[in-house]
Amino acid sequence: MRIAIPVEERNLAGTICASFGRAPVFLLYDTGTKESSFVENSALANPGGAGIKAAQLLVDRQASAVLTPRCGENAAEILKAAGISLFKTSSTSIEASIELFGKGRLPLLEEVHAGLSHHGGD
């Protein structure tokens, strides 16, 4: 399974970004092979719709799940329509979140926000 995580930098020991759509980088992690890769968030500098574009990026990269502390409703709709599950992280640790996900201990992200494009957020 390929999971995607919005992160601050290209480092597994780094931290999860609090903003899905405005994350600088996404980690793509294969839970079977334990291989990881990073992809720049090309939507980062967009004045609006960053979450939507970031979600499409992960759809195109064939993610199966996203681990994130929060997500805007438009991005969440795109991910869910593509069959990508959203899981809520509570730690900023990438490694701890991957471990909790592997143990089935991350809850589904049930509450999404309206999006913050008018504030420069998701």
Secondary structure as a PSIPRED ss2 file (coil, helix, strand):
# PSIPRED VFORMAT (PSIPRED V4.0)

   1 M C   1.000  0.000  0.000
   2 R E   0.000  0.000  1.000
   3 I E   0.000  0.000  1.000
   4 A E   0.000  0.000  1.000
   5 I E   0.000  0.000  1.000
   6 P E   0.000  0.000  1.000
   7 V E   0.000  0.000  1.000
   8 E C   1.000  0.000  0.000
   9 E C   1.000  0.000  0.000
  10 R C   1.000  0.000  0.000
  11 N C   1.000  0.000  0.000
  12 L C   1.000  0.000  0.000
  13 A C   1.000  0.000  0.000
  14 G C   1.000  0.000  0.000
  15 T E   0.000  0.000  1.000
  16 I E   0.000  0.000  1.000
  17 C C   1.000  0.000  0.000
  18 A C   1.000  0.000  0.000
  19 S C   1.000  0.000  0.000
  20 F C   1.000  0.000  0.000
  21 G C   1.000  0.000  0.000
  22 R C   1.000  0.000  0.000
  23 A C   1.000  0.000  0.000
  24 P C   1.000  0.000  0.000
  25 V E   0.000  0.000  1.000
  26 F E   0.000  0.000  1.000
  27 L E   0.000  0.000  1.000
  28 L E   0.000  0.000  1.000
  29 Y E   0.000  0.000  1.000
  30 D E   0.000  0.000  1.000
  31 T C   1.000  0.000  0.000
  32 G C   1.000  0.000  0.000
  33 T C   1.000  0.000  0.000
  34 K C   1.000  0.000  0.000
  35 E C   1.000  0.000  0.000
  36 S E   0.000  0.000  1.000
  37 S E   0.000  0.000  1.000
  38 F E   0.000  0.000  1.000
  39 V E   0.000  0.000  1.000
  40 E E   0.000  0.000  1.000
  41 N C   1.000  0.000  0.000
  42 S C   1.000  0.000  0.000
  43 A C   1.000  0.000  0.000
  44 L C   1.000  0.000  0.000
  45 A C   1.000  0.000  0.000
  46 N C   1.000  0.000  0.000
  47 P C   1.000  0.000  0.000
  48 G C   1.000  0.000  0.000
  49 G C   1.000  0.000  0.000
  50 A H   0.000  1.000  0.000
  51 G H   0.000  1.000  0.000
  52 I H   0.000  1.000  0.000
  53 K H   0.000  1.000  0.000
  54 A H   0.000  1.000  0.000
  55 A H   0.000  1.000  0.000
  56 Q H   0.000  1.000  0.000
  57 L H   0.000  1.000  0.000
  58 L H   0.000  1.000  0.000
  59 V H   0.000  1.000  0.000
  60 D H   0.000  1.000  0.000
  61 R C   1.000  0.000  0.000
  62 Q C   1.000  0.000  0.000
  63 A C   1.000  0.000  0.000
  64 S C   1.000  0.000  0.000
  65 A E   0.000  0.000  1.000
  66 V E   0.000  0.000  1.000
  67 L E   0.000  0.000  1.000
  68 T E   0.000  0.000  1.000
  69 P C   1.000  0.000  0.000
  70 R C   1.000  0.000  0.000
  71 C C   1.000  0.000  0.000
  72 G E   0.000  0.000  1.000
  73 E H   0.000  1.000  0.000
  74 N H   0.000  1.000  0.000
  75 A H   0.000  1.000  0.000
  76 A H   0.000  1.000  0.000
  77 E H   0.000  1.000  0.000
  78 I H   0.000  1.000  0.000
  79 L H   0.000  1.000  0.000
  80 K H   0.000  1.000  0.000
  81 A H   0.000  1.000  0.000
  82 A C   1.000  0.000  0.000
  83 G C   1.000  0.000  0.000
  84 I C   1.000  0.000  0.000
  85 S E   0.000  0.000  1.000
  86 L E   0.000  0.000  1.000
  87 F E   0.000  0.000  1.000
  88 K E   0.000  0.000  1.000
  89 T C   1.000  0.000  0.000
  90 S C   1.000  0.000  0.000
  91 S C   1.000  0.000  0.000
  92 T C   1.000  0.000  0.000
  93 S E   0.000  0.000  1.000
  94 I H   0.000  1.000  0.000
  95 E H   0.000  1.000  0.000
  96 A H   0.000  1.000  0.000
  97 S H   0.000  1.000  0.000
  98 I H   0.000  1.000  0.000
  99 E H   0.000  1.000  0.000
 100 L H   0.000  1.000  0.000
 101 F H   0.000  1.000  0.000
 102 G H   0.000  1.000  0.000
 103 K C   1.000  0.000  0.000
 104 G C   1.000  0.000  0.000
 105 R C   1.000  0.000  0.000
 106 L C   1.000  0.000  0.000
 107 P C   1.000  0.000  0.000
 108 L E   0.000  0.000  1.000
 109 L C   1.000  0.000  0.000
 110 E C   1.000  0.000  0.000
 111 E C   1.000  0.000  0.000
 112 V C   1.000  0.000  0.000
 113 H E   0.000  0.000  1.000
 114 A C   1.000  0.000  0.000
 115 G C   1.000  0.000  0.000
 116 L C   1.000  0.000  0.000
 117 S H   0.000  1.000  0.000
 118 H H   0.000  1.000  0.000
 119 H H   0.000  1.000  0.000
 120 G C   1.000  0.000  0.000
 121 G C   1.000  0.000  0.000
 122 D C   1.000  0.000  0.000
